[in-house]
Amino acid sequence: MTDSAEASLELIIERIEGEYSNFSVSSRWCRRQLMLGRKMFATFSEIDMSFKLGEGQLSQTYSIAGAETWNPKERGNPSRSWVLIPISQQKYWMLLALEAAKDMNTHGV
């Protein structure tokens, strides 16, 4: 894991922790999960972050170089609401994490 990726994640955690009282971090699938209540809205690994986004954000997010659909359960058809962003594009992680948290909080997406 790069120091800059871990630093980005820590900044994201601090920001979201300050905005949502029901925020938590857990681990599953060898990834750190960002959650509101019991619902996951983002995950982090050594080489990428993935985000659960609403349809409006998804179409824009797929224009980021290296963005691809992520299947959290790794079986069957992947959920179209999850997008993986590689570490090379970590400059987008904060914005996408905030959008994903907002969507989850507002719509339970």
C-alpha positions in Angstrom: 0.0 0.0 0.0 1.3 3.4 -0.8 1.6 6.0 1.9 -0.4 8.5 -0.3 -3.3 6.0 -0.7 -3.4 5.4 3.0 -3.2 9.2 3.7 -6.1 9.7 1.2 -8.1 7.1 3.0 -7.4 8.7 6.4 -8.5 12.1 5.2 -11.7 10.6 3.8 -12.4 8.8 7.1 -11.9 12.0 9.1 -14.1 14.1 6.8 -17.0 11.6 6.8 -16.7 10.8 10.5 -17.2 14.6 11.1 -20.4 14.6 9.0 -22.2 11.4 9.9 -22.7 10.1 13.4 -23.5 6.6 12.1 -20.2 6.2 10.2 -18.0 3.2 10.8 -15.1 1.3 9.2 -14.9 -2.4 9.0 -13.1 -5.1 7.0 -14.3 -7.7 4.6 -13.1 -9.3 1.4 -9.6 -8.1 2.3 -10.8 -4.5 1.9 -11.6 -1.8 4.4 -15.3 -0.9 4.2 -16.8 2.6 4.8 -20.3 2.2 6.2 -23.3 4.3 7.3 -25.2 2.2 9.8 -25.0 -1.3 8.4 -24.7 -0.3 4.7 -21.5 -0.1 2.9 -20.9 2.8 0.5 -17.2 2.5 -0.3 -14.3 0.1 0.0 -10.5 0.5 0.0 -7.7 -1.9 -0.9 -4.0 -1.3 -1.5 -4.6 -0.5 -5.2 -8.0 1.0 -5.5 -11.2 2.3 -4.0 -14.7 1.4 -5.0 -17.9 3.4 -4.5 -21.6 2.8 -4.5 -23.1 5.6 -6.5 -26.5 6.7 -7.9 -27.1 6.6 -11.6 -26.4 10.3 -12.1 -22.9 10.1 -10.7 -22.1 6.7 -12.3 -22.2 8.0 -15.9 -19.7 10.8 -15.1 -17.5 8.5 -13.0 -17.0 6.0 -15.8 -15.3 8.8 -17.8 -12.4 8.6 -15.3 -9.4 6.7 -16.8 -9.3 3.2 -15.4 -12.8 3.3 -13.9 -14.6 -0.1 -14.1 -17.6 -1.9 -12.6 -16.8 -3.6 -9.3 -18.7 -6.6 -8.1 -18.6 -6.7 -4.2 -19.8 -10.3 -4.1 -17.7 -11.5 -7.0 -20.4 -13.8 -8.3 -23.1 -13.6 -11.0 -23.9 -10.3 -12.6 -22.0 -7.4 -11.0 -24.1 -4.6 -9.5 -24.1 -1.6 -11.8 -24.1 0.8 -8.9 -20.5 0.0 -7.9 -17.5 1.5 -9.6 -13.8 0.9 -8.9 -11.3 3.7 -9.2 -7.6 2.8 -9.4 -4.9 4.3 -7.2 -3.6 6.2 -10.3 -6.8 8.3 -10.0 -6.9 8.7 -6.2 -7.4 12.5 -6.7 -11.1 11.6 -7.2 -11.5 9.4 -4.1 -12.6 12.1 -1.7 -15.3 13.6 -4.0 -16.6 10.1 -4.8 -16.6 9.0 -1.2 -18.6 12.1 -0.2 -21.1 11.6 -3.0 -21.5 7.9 -2.1 -22.0 8.8 1.6 -24.5 11.5 0.7 -26.4 9.1 -1.6 -26.5 6.4 1.1 -27.6 8.8 3.8 -30.3 10.4 1.6 -31.6 7.5 -0.4 -30.2 4.4 1.3 -28.9 3.5 -2.1 
